[in-house]
């Protein structure tokens, strides 16, 4: 039995023009959400700077602001990860149009590609959803921005414990300086270590997940994410 090859409807000039306007709209939305991401990062940087100023304002100043700002940075990170999930939708659509439509047209190739890219893009409009999970978004923002902030926060915290009010001479003094009210310094140091090990694990774990997901999309063909 001979199978008839399905003919794919070629896009008209009017339809290509509509796609060009659609692309401009997706770029505008991704740019808008990119700005919102930058705003959240700025909040985290400013609050971290304020905590540094308070903590290092004097030799007897408490290191507690550096502990609290670490928690506040995580709150900003979660906010930014939620925004990133929306940004990723618009970015992925714009990038999909660039690679599957504009790039083949510039190379003089057939941009139809059996209609796969059309169906993928259309399905994303008909059934909109986030392309990545919140955890993967957190991991991406950690690797891009927040890992640096949290690393600096950790260095500043232990630097404060080491040099103020006088240079550290034994480990017992470190635990004493780290104590917060009735909470023993050993417990504070332990929780601080768990905190930083946790975000490092999330950053590395989601990096692996992103690489696997990218390879799967490449193997299956056209996709967005």
trRosetta pair geometry for C-beta under 8 A, 3 or more apart (Angstrom, degrees):
i j d omega theta_ij theta_ji phi_ij phi_ji
8 112 5.0 126 110 -178 148 139
8 114 6.9 -165 -61 -143 145 29
8 115 5.0 -162 -128 -49 126 109
10 112 7.0 -76 -107 -73 65 129
11 15 4.4 -128 -165 92 90 125
11 16 5.2 111 132 -57 122 84
11 19 7.3 -9 -166 -12 151 138
12 15 4.7 96 51 8 75 101
12 16 7.0 -137 96 -3 40 87
13 16 5.6 -53 -146 38 33 112
13 17 6.3 38 152 -22 64 104
14 17 5.6 -53 -151 34 31 114
14 18 6.5 34 150 -20 64 102
15 18 5.5 -48 -148 34 36 113
15 19 6.5 38 150 -19 64 102
16 19 5.5 -51 -149 36 35 113
16 20 6.5 42 149 -24 64 100
17 20 5.5 -48 -151 29 35 115
17 21 6.7 32 151 -14 64 101
18 21 5.8 -54 -153 37 35 109
18 22 6.3 40 147 -22 66 105
19 22 5.2 -50 -146 36 36 117
19 23 6.3 42 152 -24 65 101
19 97 6.8 174 174 -144 102 124
19 101 6.6 -130 153 -172 143 165
20 23 5.6 -49 -151 32 31 114
20 24 6.7 34 150 -19 62 101
21 24 5.6 -48 -150 33 36 113
21 25 6.5 38 150 -20 64 103
22 25 5.7 -55 -153 34 33 113
22 26 6.5 31 152 -18 66 104
22 97 7.4 176 101 -93 102 155
23 26 5.8 -54 -148 36 33 109
23 27 6.4 33 154 -18 66 105
23 94 6.2 103 -156 -131 73 75
23 97 4.8 -149 -100 115 107 157
23 98 7.7 120 -145 -58 126 71
23 102 7.8 81 -120 -44 163 125
24 27 5.8 -54 -148 37 31 111
24 28 6.4 34 152 -22 64 105
25 28 5.6 -53 -148 34 32 113
25 29 6.4 28 156 -15 66 105
26 29 5.8 -54 -146 38 33 108
26 30 6.2 30 156 -17 66 107
26 90 5.2 175 -165 -165 74 80
26 93 4.7 -125 -141 98 144 113
26 94 4.1 -178 119 -67 117 89
26 97 7.1 136 48 8 150 136
27 30 5.8 -56 -145 39 30 109
27 31 6.2 32 154 -22 64 107
27 90 7.9 167 -77 161 14 106
27 94 5.1 114 -71 -124 67 143
28 31 5.8 -56 -149 35 29 112
28 32 6.5 31 153 -21 63 105
29 32 5.6 -51 -149 33 33 114
29 33 6.5 23 157 -9 66 106
29 90 4.2 -141 101 -125 107 149
30 33 6.0 -58 -146 43 32 104
30 34 6.1 41 151 -28 65 106
30 87 6.0 90 -143 -161 68 73
30 90 3.8 -164 -66 114 80 113
30 91 4.5 118 -133 -71 132 67
30 94 5.7 -84 -9 1 147 142
31 34 5.4 -51 -146 31 31 117
31 35 6.8 36 153 -21 62 100
32 35 5.9 -54 -160 29 31 112
32 36 6.9 30 146 -17 63 103
33 36 5.2 -46 -150 33 44 115
33 37 6.6 52 149 -23 66 96
33 83 6.2 177 -167 174 95 91
33 86 5.5 -148 -130 104 148 100
33 87 3.7 -168 122 -89 128 87
33 90 6.3 140 20 33 134 135
34 37 5.6 -47 -155 29 35 115
34 38 6.8 37 148 -18 63 102
34 87 6.0 116 -66 -141 58 131
35 38 5.6 -52 -152 34 36 113
35 39 6.6 42 149 -25 65 100
36 39 5.5 -46 -151 28 36 116
36 40 6.9 36 153 -17 64 100
36 83 5.2 -139 116 -163 117 142
36 87 7.6 -159 59 -64 105 117
37 40 6.0 -56 -156 34 34 108
37 41 6.6 32 150 -16 66 107
37 80 5.8 83 -140 -154 72 97
37 83 5.6 -176 -79 110 73 126
37 84 6.1 74 -103 -79 122 79
37 87 6.2 -14 -42 -41 125 160
37 141 7.8 -143 -155 -113 111 114
38 41 5.6 -56 -150 38 35 113
38 42 6.3 40 152 -24 67 104
39 42 5.6 -53 -151 32 32 114
39 43 6.8 36 150 -22 63 99
40 43 5.6 -47 -154 28 36 114
40 44 6.8 34 150 -16 64 103
40 76 5.4 158 178 -174 92 92
40 79 5.4 -167 -133 102 135 111
40 80 4.1 180 108 -79 149 99
40 83 6.6 174 -16 24 145 147
41 44 5.7 -55 -154 36 36 111
41 45 6.4 35 151 -19 68 105
41 76 7.7 131 -92 153 29 124
41 80 6.7 75 -55 -106 72 149
41 145 5.2 -74 -123 -177 124 158
41 146 7.9 -127 -119 -65 87 78
42 45 5.6 -54 -146 37 33 111
42 46 6.2 32 157 -19 67 107
43 46 5.9 -57 -147 37 28 109
43 47 6.3 21 160 -13 65 109
43 76 5.5 -169 92 -122 111 134
44 47 6.2 -58 -144 40 27 105
44 48 6.3 28 157 -19 62 110
44 72 7.7 169 -123 121 71 87
44 73 5.0 80 -149 -128 107 79
44 76 4.2 -173 -71 97 102 158
44 77 7.3 70 -92 -52 146 70
44 80 8.0 -45 -26 -29 132 138
44 145 7.8 105 71 139 144 119
44 146 6.9 -54 158 -108 165 91
44 149 5.8 -11 144 -136 117 170
45 48 5.8 -59 -150 38 28 111
45 49 6.4 29 154 -20 64 107
45 149 6.8 -116 -89 -102 63 122
46 49 5.7 -56 -151 35 31 112
46 50 6.5 32 152 -20 65 103
47 50 5.6 -49 -148 34 35 113
47 51 6.5 38 152 -20 65 103
47 69 5.7 174 137 -138 96 102
47 72 5.6 -103 140 118 150 139
47 73 7.3 -167 84 -70 120 74
47 76 7.7 177 31 -36 138 143
48 51 5.7 -52 -150 35 34 112
48 52 6.5 38 150 -21 64 103
48 69 5.4 129 -104 164 57 136
48 73 6.5 42 -67 -76 108 120
48 149 5.7 -136 -61 -160 163 105
48 152 7.3 73 170 92 139 118
48 153 6.2 -97 -138 -79 114 103
49 52 5.6 -51 -151 33 34 114
49 53 6.5 36 152 -21 65 103
50 53 5.6 -53 -151 33 33 113
50 54 6.5 29 154 -16 66 105
50 65 7.8 -114 117 178 76 133
50 69 7.7 170 72 -99 84 133
51 54 5.9 -56 -147 38 32 108
51 55 6.0 26 158 -16 67 112
51 65 4.1 -177 -146 145 83 104
51 66 5.4 134 155 -84 120 50
51 68 7.1 -168 -116 70 128 87
51 69 3.7 -74 -46 -39 161 148
51 153 7.8 20 92 -126 141 99
52 55 6.0 -62 -141 41 26 107
52 56 5.9 -10 173 13 66 115
52 66 7.4 68 -82 -90 53 96
52 156 6.0 -74 -109 -159 96 156
53 56 6.8 -73 -135 53 18 86
53 57 6.2 46 157 -63 59 96
54 57 5.7 -34 -152 -14 26 121
54 61 6.5 178 151 -175 59 134
54 65 4.6 81 83 -12 128 171
55 61 5.5 155 -162 121 30 122
55 62 7.1 -81 -120 90 71 47
55 63 5.6 55 -145 -120 117 48
55 64 8.0 -174 -99 48 98 46
55 65 5.0 -140 -56 59 95 112
55 66 5.2 31 -73 -36 158 103
55 156 7.1 99 87 153 148 112
55 160 5.6 -58 162 -102 119 151
56 61 6.8 -136 -64 62 8 143
56 156 7.8 -86 -43 -166 120 107
56 160 6.8 -120 -76 -100 82 104
56 164 8.0 -168 -119 -36 64 150
57 61 5.0 110 53 -69 83 152
58 61 4.6 122 56 -33 77 98
59 164 4.7 -167 -156 -142 64 101
59 165 4.4 81 152 -133 106 73
59 166 7.9 48 -176 -52 129 49
60 164 7.4 -150 -63 172 25 112
60 165 5.7 19 -79 -90 65 118
61 164 7.3 -15 48 153 75 157
62 65 7.0 113 94 -7 88 82
63 66 5.2 -43 -178 32 75 118
63 67 6.8 79 128 -22 81 97
63 157 5.9 99 -178 -148 121 71
63 160 4.5 149 -101 108 112 140
63 161 6.1 -15 -51 -60 164 80
63 177 7.2 64 5 153 131 95
63 178 7.4 -46 66 -113 138 55
64 67 5.4 -55 -154 34 44 113
64 68 6.2 36 154 -16 75 106
64 180 6.1 110 -101 -120 106 112
65 68 5.7 -57 -142 42 34 108
65 69 6.0 35 159 -23 69 107
66 69 5.9 -49 -138 34 29 110
66 70 6.9 40 155 -27 58 99
66 153 6.0 159 -169 -167 90 84
66 156 5.8 -154 -127 105 137 106
66 157 4.4 176 131 -90 139 88
66 160 6.5 176 -3 10 154 149
67 70 6.0 -53 -163 23 32 114
67 71 7.4 25 147 -10 62 101
67 157 6.8 96 -64 -124 66 131
67 180 7.3 -77 44 -74 168 143
67 188 7.5 -52 -111 -166 146 110
67 192 7.0 -82 -119 -95 97 111
68 71 5.8 -55 -160 36 41 109
68 72 6.3 39 146 -18 71 107
69 72 5.2 -52 -144 40 41 115
69 73 6.2 50 153 -27 69 99
69 153 6.4 -152 96 -128 106 127
70 73 5.7 -48 -149 30 30 113
70 74 6.9 33 150 -19 60 101
70 150 6.6 80 -137 -129 90 83
70 153 5.2 148 -85 146 91 149
70 154 7.9 75 -101 -64 131 69
70 157 7.8 -10 -44 -53 129 142
70 192 7.9 86 60 -134 171 85
70 195 6.6 62 146 150 137 147
71 74 5.7 -52 -157 31 36 114
71 75 6.9 39 146 -20 65 100
72 75 5.5 -48 -155 30 40 115
72 76 6.6 38 149 -15 67 101
73 76 5.6 -52 -151 39 36 111
73 77 6.2 44 147 -26 65 104
73 146 6.5 146 165 -150 108 106
73 149 5.6 -172 -148 125 143 131
73 150 6.3 178 112 -76 148 83
73 153 6.9 -130 -4 -43 155 156
74 77 5.2 -48 -147 32 34 119
74 78 6.6 37 153 -20 64 98
74 199 7.6 -126 -102 -82 103 129
75 78 5.9 -51 -153 31 32 109
75 79 6.7 33 149 -17 63 104
76 79 5.5 -52 -150 37 36 115
76 80 6.1 33 153 -18 68 108
76 146 7.9 171 93 -105 99 123
77 80 5.7 -57 -145 40 29 109
77 81 6.2 33 154 -24 65 105
77 138 6.2 67 151 -142 105 87
77 141 6.0 160 -153 107 82 128
77 142 6.9 41 -151 -74 132 78
77 146 5.0 43 -100 -102 115 165
78 81 5.6 -50 -145 33 31 113
78 82 6.7 34 154 -19 62 101
78 134 8.0 23 -149 180 78 115
78 138 6.9 -7 -99 -100 56 112
79 82 6.0 -58 -159 33 30 110
79 83 6.7 23 149 -12 65 107
80 83 5.5 -55 -150 40 37 111
80 84 6.1 44 150 -28 68 104
80 141 5.2 139 112 -145 118 158
80 146 7.9 167 59 -49 145 126
81 84 5.3 -48 -144 31 33 117
81 85 6.9 43 154 -27 61 95
81 134 5.8 82 136 -166 122 73
81 137 3.9 122 -166 116 86 106
81 138 4.3 -12 -100 -73 152 63
81 140 7.8 130 -121 53 86 89
81 141 5.4 -123 -79 10 77 139
82 85 6.0 -46 -158 21 33 113
82 86 7.5 25 148 -8 59 100
82 134 6.9 -1 -84 -125 66 103
82 137 7.3 122 -59 114 24 152
83 86 5.9 -57 -162 38 41 107
83 87 6.2 41 145 -19 72 108
84 87 5.2 -54 -142 41 38 115
84 88 6.0 45 155 -29 69 103
84 137 4.5 157 84 -161 119 110
84 140 6.6 -179 161 80 154 122
84 141 5.8 -142 -39 -57 155 115
85 88 5.8 -48 -147 29 27 115
85 89 7.3 36 150 -25 57 96
85 130 4.6 -12 180 -138 113 126
85 131 7.8 177 -158 40 71 66
85 132 6.3 -137 -118 67 82 84
85 134 6.7 -42 -58 -93 139 60
85 137 5.0 -60 -60 -76 85 154
86 89 5.8 -47 -161 21 38 114
86 90 7.2 24 152 -6 66 101
86 130 7.7 -61 -71 -104 45 95
87 90 6.2 -63 -156 41 37 102
87 91 5.8 33 152 -18 72 114
88 91 5.5 -55 -136 43 32 113
88 92 5.8 35 163 -24 67 108
88 130 7.3 60 73 -159 116 78
88 131 5.5 -127 129 49 115 113
88 132 5.9 -32 121 18 167 112
88 137 7.2 -122 -18 -103 141 104
88 225 7.8 4 166 -175 119 39
89 92 6.1 -57 -147 34 22 108
89 93 6.6 19 156 -16 59 107
89 124 7.9 168 -160 180 89 117
89 128 7.1 48 -157 -163 139 100
89 130 6.6 -87 -63 -117 109 49
89 131 6.2 161 -89 -10 63 103
90 93 5.9 -56 -150 36 32 110
90 94 6.4 27 156 -15 66 108
91 94 6.0 -59 -149 39 30 107
91 95 6.0 25 156 -16 66 112
92 95 5.7 -57 -142 42 29 110
92 96 6.1 36 155 -27 64 107
92 124 8.0 -144 106 -147 114 157
92 131 5.5 76 -20 -26 166 165
92 224 4.2 100 165 -178 119 107
92 225 6.2 77 -122 -30 141 10
93 96 5.6 -53 -147 31 29 115
93 97 6.7 27 155 -16 63 102
93 121 6.8 99 -141 -136 84 92
93 124 6.4 -170 -93 115 101 146
93 224 6.9 27 -73 -143 48 152
94 97 6.0 -55 -154 35 32 109
94 98 6.5 34 149 -21 64 107
95 98 5.4 -53 -149 34 35 116
95 99 6.2 19 161 -9 70 109
95 224 7.7 138 74 -132 101 93
96 99 6.4 -62 -142 43 26 99
96 100 5.7 -9 172 11 65 121
96 117 6.8 168 172 -159 97 100
96 120 7.0 -136 -163 108 141 119
96 121 5.9 168 122 -85 137 101
96 222 7.9 80 -148 -170 103 98
96 224 5.1 -37 -68 -91 131 113
97 100 6.6 -70 -124 53 19 89
97 101 5.1 -28 -169 29 63 124
97 102 6.6 55 140 -11 74 102
97 121 7.1 78 -71 -108 80 145
98 101 7.3 -34 -77 51 6 82
98 102 5.1 -39 -141 43 45 122
98 103 6.3 61 152 -31 62 98
99 102 7.8 9 -27 51 14 83
99 103 5.3 -2 -142 7 35 138
100 103 7.3 39 -20 39 13 103
100 104 7.1 -6 -179 -3 32 116
100 111 7.0 103 152 -165 58 85
100 113 6.7 -91 -159 25 94 148
100 117 3.6 165 172 -132 147 154
100 121 7.8 -160 72 -39 145 122
100 222 6.5 56 -99 -128 136 121
101 104 6.8 -77 -159 39 15 99
101 105 6.4 8 157 -15 58 115
101 111 5.2 62 -136 -171 49 132
101 117 6.9 -167 -50 124 79 146
102 105 5.6 -62 -149 38 31 113
102 106 6.3 30 157 -20 68 107
103 106 5.9 -56 -148 35 30 110
103 107 6.4 17 157 -8 64 111
104 107 5.7 -65 -144 47 33 105
104 109 4.1 -90 -158 75 87 103
104 110 6.6 -49 171 80 134 27
104 111 4.0 160 85 -90 128 74
104 113 7.3 -150 -58 -41 164 110
105 108 7.7 38 -179 -71 29 25
105 109 7.7 -85 -56 53 21 66
105 111 5.3 -2 -54 -56 80 136
110 113 6.8 153 111 -52 89 55
111 117 7.9 -72 170 51 75 143
112 115 6.1 -16 176 -58 87 57
112 118 7.7 -18 -152 -22 63 121
113 116 5.5 -70 121 35 102 97
113 117 5.7 60 65 -4 129 106
113 222 7.3 115 128 -55 140 135
115 118 4.9 -53 -163 39 68 120
115 119 5.9 65 143 -23 88 101
116 119 6.0 -61 -152 37 31 106
116 120 6.3 29 155 -19 68 107
116 221 6.3 -53 168 139 160 132
116 222 4.6 146 131 22 117 142
117 120 5.7 -52 -144 36 34 112
117 121 6.2 29 159 -14 66 108
117 222 5.2 -136 -81 -143 68 152
118 121 6.2 -64 -151 41 26 105
118 122 6.0 22 156 -17 65 113
119 122 5.7 -55 -139 41 29 110
119 123 6.0 32 160 -22 65 108
120 123 6.0 -57 -147 35 25 110
120 124 6.6 25 153 -21 60 106
120 222 5.2 -137 -24 129 153 116
120 223 6.5 -143 -141 -106 143 35
120 224 6.4 146 159 -14 118 103
121 124 5.7 -55 -153 32 32 112
121 125 6.8 26 152 -14 64 104
121 224 7.9 99 -88 -39 61 138
122 125 5.8 -60 -155 38 35 108
122 126 6.1 26 153 -14 70 110
123 126 5.7 -56 -138 42 33 107
123 127 5.8 -22 176 34 71 103
124 127 7.2 -69 -121 67 19 67
124 128 6.5 55 170 -103 59 58
124 129 8.0 -111 -141 33 68 72
124 224 6.4 6 -79 42 147 150
125 128 6.7 5 -139 -64 24 90
130 133 7.5 109 115 -91 126 27
131 224 6.0 -91 -118 121 140 88
131 225 4.4 -172 169 -122 117 58
132 136 4.3 -109 177 86 112 131
132 137 5.6 137 105 -54 117 82
132 140 7.8 41 131 -14 163 136
132 225 6.3 108 -60 -169 88 87
133 136 4.8 97 55 8 79 100
133 137 7.0 -139 98 -4 43 88
134 137 5.5 -56 -150 37 34 114
134 138 6.4 39 151 -23 66 102
135 138 5.6 -49 -149 32 33 113
135 139 6.5 35 151 -19 63 104
135 202 7.0 -124 -167 -154 90 105
135 206 6.2 -162 138 -88 83 121
136 139 5.5 -51 -149 36 35 115
136 140 6.5 36 153 -20 65 103
136 206 4.9 161 -122 -152 55 115
136 209 6.1 -112 -102 99 106 131
136 210 6.5 134 -155 -69 110 91
137 140 5.8 -52 -148 34 33 111
137 141 6.5 25 157 -12 65 106
138 141 6.1 -62 -148 41 29 104
138 142 6.2 36 152 -25 65 107
138 202 6.2 -39 113 159 114 134
138 206 7.2 175 76 -44 75 164
139 142 5.5 -52 -147 32 30 116
139 143 6.5 24 159 -15 65 105
139 202 5.5 -142 -88 149 87 81
139 203 5.4 151 -148 -117 77 38
139 205 6.9 -117 -105 74 139 73
139 206 2.6 -145 -29 63 176 152
139 207 6.5 -146 166 -39 125 62
139 209 7.6 103 53 46 166 116
139 210 7.4 -156 104 -31 131 118
140 143 6.0 -57 -149 37 30 105
140 144 6.2 19 157 -12 65 113
140 206 6.9 -104 -38 131 63 133
140 210 7.3 109 -77 -76 98 146
141 144 5.8 -59 -138 43 32 107
141 145 6.0 -34 -177 39 69 103
141 146 5.7 43 134 -1 84 116
142 145 7.7 -97 -134 58 11 61
142 146 4.9 -61 -116 66 49 106
142 147 5.0 76 167 -51 73 90
142 150 7.9 -16 -146 11 90 136
142 199 6.0 -171 -135 179 138 99
142 202 6.4 114 -8 100 166 104
142 203 4.3 -121 111 -90 132 102
142 206 7.8 110 40 48 122 134
143 147 6.0 27 -107 -13 28 135
143 203 5.2 139 -64 -157 83 105
143 207 6.5 107 -72 -77 148 109
145 148 6.5 -76 -177 31 36 106
145 149 6.9 19 147 -11 74 110
146 149 5.2 -51 -149 38 49 113
146 150 5.9 43 156 -16 77 105
146 199 7.7 -101 120 -176 112 138
147 150 6.0 -58 -143 42 29 106
147 151 6.1 33 156 -22 64 109
147 199 7.4 179 -103 137 73 115
147 200 7.8 90 -130 -98 106 66
147 203 5.9 60 -82 -101 124 158
148 151 5.8 -56 -146 36 27 112
148 152 6.4 25 157 -16 63 107
149 152 6.0 -59 -151 38 28 108
149 153 6.3 31 151 -23 64 107
150 153 5.3 -48 -144 34 34 117
150 154 6.5 37 155 -20 65 102
150 196 6.7 163 157 -119 114 85
150 199 6.0 -43 144 87 173 157
151 154 5.8 -53 -151 34 31 109
151 155 6.4 28 153 -16 65 106
152 155 5.7 -54 -146 38 33 111
152 156 6.1 32 156 -18 67 108
153 156 5.9 -58 -146 39 27 109
153 157 6.2 31 155 -24 64 107
154 157 5.7 -53 -145 32 30 113
154 158 6.5 14 163 -4 65 107
154 192 7.6 141 -123 168 90 106
154 196 5.5 52 -88 -94 141 145
155 158 6.5 -64 -147 45 26 98
155 159 5.9 31 154 -24 64 114
156 159 5.4 -57 -142 39 28 117
156 160 6.3 34 157 -25 64 102
157 160 5.9 -53 -155 30 27 110
157 161 6.8 21 151 -12 62 105
157 192 7.1 -153 128 -159 154 144
158 161 5.5 -50 -146 39 40 112
158 162 6.1 42 153 -25 67 108
159 162 5.6 -59 -146 35 30 112
159 163 6.2 -5 170 5 68 112
160 163 6.9 -75 -137 46 22 86
160 164 5.6 -34 -170 33 64 116
161 164 7.6 -62 -100 53 12 77
161 168 7.0 33 134 -65 72 134
161 174 5.7 66 155 -144 122 77
161 177 4.8 145 -143 104 84 131
161 178 5.8 10 -117 -67 138 86
162 167 7.0 -3 155 -148 71 61
162 168 4.7 -79 -147 -1 56 124
162 174 7.5 4 -86 -106 60 100
163 166 7.9 -95 177 151 41 15
163 167 5.8 -14 -126 -97 55 62
163 168 7.4 -64 -59 -13 29 85
164 177 7.9 137 90 -152 70 139
168 173 5.6 179 -142 90 82 122
168 174 5.8 40 -144 -69 139 87
168 177 7.9 -96 -96 5 107 147
169 173 6.5 62 48 13 70 148
170 173 5.5 101 66 4 72 100
170 174 7.7 -128 109 -7 44 88
171 174 5.2 -47 -156 26 46 118
171 175 6.8 42 152 -15 71 99
172 175 6.0 -54 -156 36 36 107
172 176 6.4 36 148 -20 66 108
173 176 5.4 -54 -146 37 36 115
173 177 6.2 34 156 -18 69 105
174 177 6.0 -59 -149 38 28 106
174 178 6.3 22 155 -17 64 113
174 185 7.0 161 120 155 57 140
174 189 7.5 56 137 -80 104 143
175 178 5.7 -60 -143 40 31 111
175 179 6.9 51 154 -45 63 91
175 184 7.1 -5 175 167 107 84
175 185 3.4 145 -179 92 59 127
175 186 5.2 7 -139 -56 126 68
175 189 6.6 -76 -107 -12 74 134
176 179 6.0 -36 -160 -1 32 115
176 185 5.7 -87 -47 -18 13 152
177 185 6.8 75 57 -117 42 142
178 185 3.6 104 70 -148 93 98
178 186 8.0 122 82 -41 127 24
178 188 4.7 -174 150 83 102 128
178 189 5.3 33 148 -53 167 92
178 192 7.9 -104 -159 -3 128 143
179 183 6.3 171 -161 90 68 63
179 184 5.7 -48 -112 -152 101 28
179 185 4.0 -67 -53 -53 73 83
179 188 6.4 -180 -105 0 31 137
180 183 4.6 0 63 56 85 115
180 188 5.7 124 -2 -90 103 138
183 187 5.7 -110 -179 77 89 124
183 188 5.8 101 129 -58 114 99
184 187 4.8 90 68 7 87 102
184 188 7.1 -154 99 -6 45 88
185 188 5.3 -55 -145 37 38 114
185 189 6.1 38 158 -19 71 104
186 189 6.0 -55 -148 37 28 109
186 190 6.3 30 152 -21 62 108
187 190 5.5 -53 -147 36 32 114
187 191 6.3 27 157 -15 66 106
188 191 6.0 -58 -147 39 28 106
188 192 6.2 30 154 -20 64 109
189 192 5.6 -55 -145 37 30 114
189 193 6.3 32 154 -20 64 105
190 193 5.8 -57 -153 35 29 111
190 194 6.4 28 152 -17 65 106
191 194 5.5 -50 -145 37 35 113
191 195 6.2 46 151 -28 64 102
192 195 5.5 -47 -150 28 31 119
192 196 6.8 20 156 -10 63 104
193 196 6.2 -61 -151 40 31 101
193 197 6.1 28 155 -16 67 110
194 197 5.8 -57 -141 41 30 110
194 198 6.1 37 157 -29 64 107
195 198 5.9 -59 -155 28 23 114
195 199 7.1 9 158 -8 60 102
196 199 6.3 -54 -147 37 35 100
196 200 6.4 36 155 -18 65 108
197 200 5.7 -59 -150 40 32 113
197 201 6.2 35 153 -23 66 107
198 201 5.8 -56 -150 34 29 111
198 202 6.5 28 153 -18 64 105
199 202 5.4 -48 -146 36 39 114
199 203 6.3 42 154 -22 66 103
200 203 5.7 -53 -148 35 31 112
200 204 6.3 20 158 -9 66 109
201 204 6.1 -60 -143 44 28 103
201 205 5.7 28 160 -20 66 115
202 205 5.9 -56 -136 40 25 110
202 206 6.1 17 167 -11 63 111
203 206 6.5 -63 -146 41 20 102
203 207 6.4 27 153 -26 59 109
204 207 5.5 -51 -149 30 32 117
204 208 6.8 34 154 -18 63 101
205 208 5.9 -54 -158 32 33 110
205 209 6.6 30 147 -16 65 107
206 209 5.2 -50 -145 39 41 116
206 210 6.2 48 153 -24 68 100
207 210 5.7 -51 -149 33 30 113
207 211 6.6 30 153 -18 62 104
208 211 5.8 -56 -152 35 32 110
208 212 6.4 30 153 -17 66 106
209 212 5.8 -55 -148 38 32 111
209 213 6.2 32 155 -18 66 109
210 213 5.7 -56 -145 39 30 111
210 214 6.2 32 155 -22 65 107
211 214 5.7 -53 -146 35 30 113
211 215 6.5 29 155 -17 63 106
212 215 5.8 -57 -151 37 30 110
212 216 6.4 31 152 -20 65 107
213 216 5.6 -54 -148 35 32 113
213 217 6.5 31 155 -17 65 104
213 225 6.2 -112 153 125 124 151
214 217 5.9 -53 -149 35 31 109
214 218 6.4 30 153 -18 64 108
214 225 7.9 -149 -85 84 60 118
215 218 5.6 -55 -147 38 32 112
215 219 6.2 33 154 -21 66 107
216 219 5.7 -54 -145 36 31 111
216 220 6.2 17 160 -9 66 110
217 220 6.1 -61 -140 45 28 102
217 221 7.9 -86 175 67 55 28
217 223 4.0 -124 -143 63 102 133
217 225 6.2 -150 -68 28 147 124
220 223 6.2 53 82 -35 115 130
